[in-house]
Amino acid sequence: MRIAAISDLHVRSDGSDKALVDGIRARVEELSPDVFIIAGDISDRSQMLSQTLAKLSIPECENLYVAGNHDLWLEEDNRFSSLEKYSHVIGETCRANGFIHLPDNPYIVDDLAFVGSIGWYDYSLRSHDLRIPDSAYEQKEFRGEVWFDAFSIEWDFSDCEATELFNRRLEYDLSNLPGEIERVVYVSHHIPFRELSFYKGRLPWDFFSAFMGAESTGKILLKDTRVRLSISGHSHVRKKAQIGPITALTVPLGYGRPSDEGITDLVRAAVAQIDINGDTVEVPGFVEGDICADLPYGNHP
């Protein structure tokens, strides 16, 4: 089983990312995977999400998507709440463009199941070195630095309630897999393990680490002995860790954009190749770190 995986494309709505999207598709086709995974954050605009999924749908493999927090952001016309986007709009958009939205239903092939969730954050991944009150995390603001979900996510849950809700659905999906399932791949946007987070020892970065994911999700995965692989995004820093029997990866692209001449190299770094053979998971040529660190910051109209 070969998987190609990427997340956090943050496709610009002015059409200037055409070469990037085309390059991603070409790289995936070159890898010839059985499954292609995008772990969230294509666009906060439903139309751009739809257009990008259509361009990246590969007929020769199964295409899987999990929504990211940016995909749930309110749009200018406020047509859909964040909950409406997650519960039906994104699933409908995926189905219309050749993708499966994994949070709606697991994807099963032989004895292998792919289970997905956006995940969420409950501040458990905060830096232990900071003395920041819980109220600052709840308000998503500290010393003038703001996590923009505060303005752009609309639902009636607190962050901890949202995390618990998504965790309960994950437990339900795992417990209701067919009896013949022996291996599970978990796909999420937010990260489930502290080992995948990255701390710089400075603000605002380490304040924002609280919004990367939830350790409680990782505990659910470790309780299920069938879980062999975890694929996520969100942090914009690529990491690989072995956590018990689970190979855990973050596969983000990010905001930075090279010149057209640099697209091929960026895409080769961004699209992870993952090979599963029985209980063995291999990730040849995996590139760690922030692959957009030295690139101009993309403007998002």
C-alpha positions as CSV (number, residue, x, y, z in Angstrom):
1,M,0.0,0.0,0.0
2,R,1.4,3.3,-1.1
3,I,0.1,6.6,0.3
4,A,0.8,10.2,-0.9
5,A,0.0,12.8,1.7
6,I,0.1,16.6,2.0
7,S,-1.7,19.3,4.0
8,D,-2.0,23.0,4.5
9,L,-2.0,24.1,0.8
10,H,-3.7,27.4,1.7
11,V,-4.5,28.0,-2.0
12,R,-4.7,31.7,-3.0
13,S,-8.0,32.8,-4.5
14,D,-6.4,35.1,-7.1
15,G,-5.4,32.1,-9.3
16,S,-1.6,32.6,-8.7
17,D,-1.3,29.1,-7.2
18,K,-2.1,27.3,-10.4
19,A,1.4,26.2,-11.0
20,L,1.6,24.9,-7.4
21,V,-1.6,22.9,-7.6
22,D,-0.6,21.5,-11.0
23,G,2.8,20.6,-9.6
24,I,1.2,18.7,-6.6
25,R,-1.0,16.7,-9.0
26,A,2.0,15.8,-11.2
27,R,4.0,14.7,-8.2
28,V,1.2,12.5,-6.9
29,E,0.8,11.0,-10.3
30,E,4.5,10.3,-10.4
31,L,4.4,8.5,-7.1
32,S,1.4,6.4,-8.3
33,P,-0.1,5.8,-4.9
34,D,-3.0,3.6,-3.9
35,V,-4.4,6.4,-1.7
36,F,-3.9,10.2,-1.9
37,I,-4.5,12.1,1.3
38,I,-5.0,15.8,1.9
39,A,-5.1,16.6,5.6
40,G,-6.9,19.9,5.6
41,D,-6.6,23.6,5.0
42,I,-7.0,24.1,1.3
43,S,-9.1,27.3,1.6
44,D,-11.6,29.1,3.7
45,R,-13.7,29.8,0.6
46,S,-16.0,26.9,-0.5
47,Q,-15.6,27.7,-4.2
48,M,-11.8,27.5,-4.0
49,L,-12.0,24.3,-2.0
50,S,-14.2,22.8,-4.7
51,Q,-12.0,24.0,-7.6
52,T,-8.8,22.7,-5.9
53,L,-10.3,19.3,-5.1
54,A,-11.4,18.9,-8.6
55,K,-7.9,19.7,-9.9
56,L,-6.3,17.3,-7.5
57,S,-8.6,14.3,-7.8
58,I,-6.6,11.4,-9.2
59,P,-8.7,8.8,-11.0
60,E,-6.2,6.0,-10.6
61,C,-6.3,6.1,-6.8
62,E,-8.6,6.7,-3.8
63,N,-8.7,10.4,-2.8
64,L,-9.3,11.2,0.9
65,Y,-9.8,14.5,2.6
66,V,-10.1,15.8,6.2
67,A,-11.1,19.4,6.8
68,G,-8.8,21.8,8.5
69,N,-9.7,24.8,10.7
70,H,-9.3,27.3,7.8
71,D,-11.8,25.2,5.7
72,L,-14.3,25.9,8.5
73,W,-13.8,29.7,8.7
74,L,-16.7,31.9,8.0
75,E,-16.9,33.4,4.5
76,E,-17.8,36.9,3.6
77,D,-21.4,36.2,2.9
78,N,-21.7,34.1,6.1
79,R,-23.8,31.5,4.3
80,F,-22.7,28.7,6.4
81,S,-21.6,28.3,10.0
82,S,-18.5,26.4,10.8
83,L,-20.6,23.5,12.0
84,E,-22.7,23.5,8.8
85,K,-19.5,23.4,6.8
86,Y,-18.1,20.5,8.7
87,S,-21.3,18.5,9.0
88,H,-22.4,18.6,5.4
89,V,-21.0,21.3,3.1
90,I,-17.4,19.9,2.9
91,G,-18.6,16.3,2.6
92,E,-20.8,17.3,-0.3
93,T,-18.0,19.2,-1.9
94,C,-15.7,16.2,-1.6
95,R,-18.2,13.8,-3.1
96,A,-18.8,16.2,-6.0
97,N,-15.1,16.3,-6.8
98,G,-13.9,12.7,-6.4
99,F,-12.9,12.8,-2.8
100,I,-14.1,11.0,0.4
101,H,-14.4,13.2,3.4
102,L,-13.1,10.8,6.0
103,P,-14.8,12.3,9.0
104,D,-18.1,11.3,7.4
105,N,-17.2,7.7,6.8
106,P,-14.0,5.5,7.2
107,Y,-12.4,4.2,4.0
108,I,-11.7,0.4,4.1
109,V,-9.6,-1.7,1.8
110,D,-9.1,-5.3,2.7
111,D,-7.9,-5.4,6.4
112,L,-6.8,-1.7,6.4
113,A,-9.1,1.1,7.5
114,F,-8.5,4.9,7.1
115,V,-10.3,6.8,9.9
116,G,-10.4,10.6,9.9
117,S,-11.3,13.7,12.0
118,I,-10.5,17.4,12.0
119,G,-9.3,16.8,15.5
120,W,-9.3,20.0,17.6
121,Y,-7.4,21.6,20.5
122,D,-7.9,21.7,24.3
123,Y,-4.7,23.6,25.2
124,S,-3.0,20.4,26.4
125,L,-0.1,21.0,23.9
126,R,0.6,24.4,25.4
127,S,4.3,25.1,26.4
128,H,4.9,24.1,30.0
129,D,7.4,26.9,30.3
130,L,4.9,29.7,29.9
131,R,2.8,31.0,32.7
132,I,-0.3,32.1,30.8
133,P,-3.8,32.0,32.4
134,D,-6.4,29.6,31.0
135,S,-8.6,32.6,30.2
136,A,-6.0,33.8,27.6
137,Y,-6.2,30.4,25.8
138,E,-10.0,30.5,25.9
139,Q,-10.1,34.0,24.4
140,K,-7.2,33.1,22.0
141,E,-5.4,36.3,22.8
142,F,-2.3,37.2,24.7
143,R,-0.4,40.4,24.7
144,G,-2.0,41.5,21.5
145,E,-1.3,38.3,19.6
146,V,-4.5,36.6,18.4
147,W,-5.3,33.1,17.1
148,F,-7.7,33.9,14.3
149,D,-10.1,31.0,15.0
150,A,-11.4,33.5,17.6
151,F,-13.0,35.5,14.8
152,S,-13.5,33.0,12.2
153,I,-14.9,29.8,13.8
154,E,-18.6,29.9,14.6
155,W,-20.2,27.1,16.6
156,D,-21.8,26.7,20.1
157,F,-18.9,24.7,21.6
158,S,-16.0,25.6,23.7
159,D,-12.7,24.3,22.4
160,C,-12.6,21.6,25.1
161,E,-16.2,20.6,24.2
162,A,-15.3,20.5,20.5
163,T,-12.3,18.3,21.2
164,E,-14.5,15.9,23.3
165,L,-17.1,15.8,20.6
166,F,-14.6,14.9,17.8
167,N,-12.9,12.4,20.1
168,R,-16.2,10.6,20.8
169,R,-16.8,10.3,17.1
170,L,-13.3,8.9,16.6
171,E,-13.9,6.3,19.3
172,Y,-17.2,5.5,17.6
173,D,-15.6,5.0,14.2
174,L,-12.8,2.8,15.7
175,S,-15.2,0.7,17.7
176,N,-17.5,0.1,14.7
177,L,-14.9,-1.0,12.2
178,P,-15.5,-4.5,10.7
179,G,-14.0,-7.4,12.6
180,E,-11.6,-8.2,9.8
181,I,-9.7,-4.8,10.2
182,E,-6.2,-5.5,11.5
183,R,-4.5,-2.1,10.7
184,V,-5.7,1.5,11.0
185,V,-4.4,4.7,9.5
186,Y,-5.6,7.8,11.4
187,V,-5.8,11.1,9.4
188,S,-6.5,14.5,11.0
189,H,-5.7,18.1,10.6
190,H,-4.8,18.9,14.2
191,I,-2.0,16.9,15.8
192,P,-2.7,14.2,18.3
193,F,0.8,13.9,20.0
194,R,3.0,16.4,21.8
195,E,6.0,14.8,20.0
196,L,4.7,16.4,16.7
197,S,4.5,19.9,18.1
198,F,7.4,22.4,17.9
199,Y,8.4,24.9,20.5
200,K,10.7,27.9,19.9
201,G,11.0,29.2,23.4
202,R,9.5,32.6,22.4
203,L,6.2,34.3,21.9
204,P,3.9,34.3,20.1
205,W,4.9,30.9,18.7
206,D,4.7,29.0,22.0
207,F,1.4,30.6,22.9
208,F,0.0,29.4,19.6
209,S,1.2,25.9,20.3
210,A,-1.8,25.5,22.6
211,F,-4.0,25.5,19.5
212,M,-2.1,22.7,17.6
213,G,-4.1,19.7,18.9
214,A,-4.9,17.5,21.8
215,E,-3.1,14.9,23.8
216,S,-6.4,13.2,24.6
217,T,-6.8,12.3,20.9
218,G,-3.4,10.6,20.9
219,K,-4.4,8.5,24.0
220,I,-7.4,7.2,22.1
221,L,-5.1,6.1,19.2
222,L,-2.6,4.4,21.5
223,K,-5.4,2.4,23.2
224,D,-6.3,0.9,19.8
225,T,-3.6,-1.6,19.0
226,R,-4.6,-1.6,15.3
227,V,-3.4,2.0,14.7
228,R,-0.2,1.9,12.8
229,L,0.0,5.4,11.2
230,S,-1.1,8.9,12.1
231,I,-1.0,11.6,9.4
232,S,-1.8,15.2,10.3
233,G,-0.9,18.8,9.4
234,H,-1.7,22.2,10.9
235,S,1.6,23.0,12.6
236,H,3.4,24.1,9.4
237,V,6.4,22.3,10.7
238,R,6.9,18.8,9.3
239,K,7.9,16.2,11.9
240,K,8.1,12.4,12.1
241,A,8.0,10.5,15.4
242,Q,7.6,6.9,16.5
243,I,5.2,6.8,19.4
244,G,4.8,3.2,20.6
245,P,3.6,1.2,17.6
246,I,2.4,4.3,15.7
247,T,4.4,6.1,13.1
248,A,3.2,9.7,13.3
249,L,3.8,12.4,10.7
250,T,2.9,16.0,10.0
251,V,2.8,16.8,6.2
252,P,2.2,20.5,5.8
253,L,3.1,22.7,2.9
254,G,2.5,26.2,4.3
255,Y,2.1,29.8,3.1
256,G,5.4,30.5,1.4
257,R,5.7,30.5,-2.3
258,P,8.8,30.2,-4.5
259,S,9.3,31.4,-8.0
260,D,7.8,29.2,-10.7
261,E,11.3,27.6,-11.1
262,G,11.2,26.5,-7.5
263,I,7.8,24.8,-7.6
264,T,9.1,21.4,-8.5
265,D,11.5,21.2,-5.6
266,L,8.9,22.6,-3.1
267,V,6.3,20.0,-4.2
268,R,8.8,17.1,-4.0
269,A,9.5,18.1,-0.4
270,A,5.8,18.7,0.4
271,V,4.2,15.5,-0.9
272,A,5.1,12.6,1.5
273,Q,5.5,9.1,0.2
274,I,4.4,6.5,2.8
275,D,4.7,2.8,2.1
276,I,2.8,0.2,4.3
277,N,3.8,-3.4,4.0
278,G,2.1,-5.5,6.7
279,D,2.8,-3.9,10.0
280,T,5.8,-2.0,8.6
281,V,5.6,1.7,7.8
282,E,8.3,3.4,5.7
283,V,8.6,7.0,4.8
284,P,11.4,7.3,2.3
285,G,12.9,10.7,1.7
286,F,10.7,12.4,4.3
287,V,11.6,16.1,4.6
288,E,11.3,17.6,8.1
289,G,11.1,21.2,9.2
290,D,9.4,24.3,7.8
291,I,9.8,23.9,4.1
292,C,8.5,27.4,3.4
293,A,10.7,29.1,6.0
294,D,12.9,31.0,3.5
295,L,10.2,31.7,1.0
296,P,8.2,34.9,0.5
297,Y,5.0,34.8,2.5
298,G,2.0,34.3,0.2
299,N,-0.7,36.9,0.3
300,H,-4.2,35.5,0.6
301,P,-6.8,37.9,-1.0
